Amino acid sequence: MPSKQNPKQKEIVGRVMHEFKEGELNSGGGRKVRNPRQAIAIALHEAGSSNEQSPAQNRRSLKRTEARERRGATGRAGEGTRAELYERAKRANIPGRSKMNKDELRRALDRKH
């Protein structure tokens, strides 16, 4: 029986299930997903291949996921979260890093490199 998912959808489902297996998948509320059925539901929703949604909702979900992946999960490509920027600043030994916000950390790192 042929699959009902295109290659892009399969890739998204695989990525989400990998996140789940690594313990990195969060629910909408920010809590770690522990239930495999919930992980499958999230994967199918993000891939736009859920049988619980209308075709139009599935198309919107897939477009939203593709846009998020193009941007990068962190918002801007290659940027990272404040915590990631802070860790980079710590390794670069930037003084005053603990009081800096995300933009200030980014600028300080750019000046350092």
C-alpha positions in Angstrom: 0.0 0.0 0.0 1.5 3.3 -1.0 2.3 6.0 1.6 -0.1 9.0 1.9 2.8 11.3 2.8 5.1 13.1 0.5 8.9 13.0 1.1 8.9 16.4 2.9 6.1 15.2 5.3 8.1 12.0 6.0 11.2 14.1 6.8 9.2 16.3 9.2 7.7 13.2 11.0 11.1 11.7 11.2 12.6 14.9 12.7 9.8 15.2 15.3 10.0 11.6 16.3 13.8 11.9 16.7 13.3 14.9 19.0 10.9 12.8 21.0 13.3 9.9 21.3 16.1 12.3 22.4 13.8 13.8 25.0 13.8 17.2 23.3 10.2 17.4 22.1 8.0 19.9 23.9 4.2 20.3 23.9 2.5 23.6 23.2 2.7 24.4 26.9 6.5 23.9 26.9 6.5 20.7 28.9 8.5 17.6 27.7 6.4 15.1 25.7 6.6 11.7 27.4 3.7 9.9 25.7 4.6 8.3 22.3 1.0 8.8 21.1 1.2 12.5 21.8 4.5 12.6 19.9 2.9 10.9 16.9 0.0 13.4 17.0 2.4 16.3 17.1 4.5 14.9 14.2 1.5 14.3 12.0 0.1 17.8 12.8 3.4 19.5 12.0 3.7 17.4 8.8 0.2 18.3 7.7 -0.9 14.7 7.4 -3.3 14.3 10.4 -6.5 12.5 9.8 -8.1 14.6 12.6 -7.8 17.8 10.6 -9.4 19.0 7.4 -7.2 19.1 4.2 -7.1 22.9 4.5 -5.9 22.8 8.1 -3.3 20.2 7.1 -2.0 22.5 4.3 -1.8 25.4 6.7 0.1 23.3 9.3 2.6 22.1 6.6 3.2 25.6 5.3 3.7 26.9 8.9 6.2 24.1 9.6 8.1 24.6 6.4 8.3 28.4 7.1 9.6 27.7 10.6 12.2 25.3 9.3 13.3 27.9 6.6 13.8 30.5 9.3 15.5 28.1 11.6 13.9 26.9 14.8 15.5 29.8 16.7 13.9 32.6 14.7 16.9 34.0 12.8 19.2 31.7 10.9 22.4 30.9 12.9 21.4 33.0 15.9 20.3 30.8 18.8 18.5 31.5 22.0 19.8 34.0 24.6 21.0 31.0 26.6 23.0 29.7 23.6 24.4 33.2 23.0 25.3 33.5 26.6 27.2 30.2 26.5 29.1 31.4 23.4 29.9 34.7 25.3 31.1 32.7 28.3 33.5 30.7 26.1 34.7 34.0 24.5 35.2 35.4 28.1 33.1 38.6 27.4 32.8 40.7 30.5 29.4 41.8 31.7 27.7 39.0 29.8 25.3 38.1 32.6 23.6 41.4 32.5 23.3 41.5 28.7 20.1 40.9 26.7 20.0 38.8 23.5 20.8 41.8 21.2 23.7 43.0 23.4 25.1 39.4 23.5 24.9 39.2 19.7 26.6 42.5 19.2 29.4 41.7 21.7 30.0 38.3 20.0 30.1 40.1 16.6 32.7 42.5 17.9 34.8 39.7 19.4 34.9 37.8 16.1 
